[in-house]
């Protein structure tokens, strides 16, 4: 006897069923993380070969052994018997800081703030934000990621489980609590170190949805600049970091508007897909309407040091992708970065394992494929870093 789809499925879904499902899902995810990150339940940064350190520093690999033995730089470690010298991320960043010819943040300049934005989920927004943060640390920068998405995807990439390990008081939500006179004025309380040297995070969790309840309430009070709450709370941290990156939810939420207002630059990762393209157009329309309304009703005006569009998840052999890519270039023109992030199995493997391209010490698949996407991200990171130096720090 054939059983219909509806007959085979439970017909009701009660609150008790929902709680049971949530508990089971959390337990499953926790178990998967433990398994994928074995033998260490927490993530660890990769180690770097002498050649990799040399490339990051822009020096000849032949100099590594001499400089390592000189005594004024970390010497790394090797097991003897011809094994190559290896360096921890901490040591590698010291080498980069000392030897790489990368312009430092001027003494009188403050952190550059960047909001990574997009309407549509699955647009590589969080992946882009996290890879950018890691890549900037490999250029000697000190970086803070502020996770503003209640789903906590960026938080998950640090190895934390948002729903299980992040409390509401660990997020930016408390800065929105009424009455604002009693709310925290400084988000240092929420900053946490990560497994990656030079990268800190203000995590997110589902509790962050509460901010989307309180901010609309504040928006009804003509005496409250609701759009500027995050900007004011993040301000004390601008002296502690070189770059602060806001990873926003895939919507122009009240928190996302706060992130945009707090930012010097905007970055939109955009896959060449027709739905992603249409969503990007909708985002800019709504953002312009929102900022226009703030100007007309509150007299607040905002401009940005830079805006960049990054073509991501590009399939070079896809005719459809090529057509949409042409639309994107015609629409955004000078704002489109000249580097593209290719769609790659290496990136997919990293995402499945709660990792990124920079987390991968050795890719077991095609090395050339991994190197292609790694090179693309390195170029992207350098372009954003140059934008920061030239437009945010220029003249400081």
Secondary structure, DSSP 4 states (H G I P E B T S, - for coil): -PPPHHHHS-S---HHHHHHHHHHHHHHHHHHHHHHTTT-SS--PPPEEHHHHHHHHTS-TTHHHHHHHHSSS---B--STTPPPEE-HHHHHHHHHHH---PPPPTT---EEEEE--SSTTSSHHHHHHHHHHHHHTTT--EEEEE--TT-HHHHHTT--HHHH--GGGSSGGGGPSSGGGS-S-GGGGEEE-SSTTEEEE---GGGGGHHHHHHHHHT-TT--GGGHHHHHHGGGGGT-SEEEEE--SS--HHHHHHHHT-SEEEEEEES-HHHHHHHHHHHHHHHHHHHHHHHHH------SEEEEEEEEE-TT-HHHHHHHHHHHHHHGGGEEEEEEE--HHHHHHHHTT--GGG-SS-SS-HHHHHHHHHHHHHHHHHHHHHIIIIISTT-
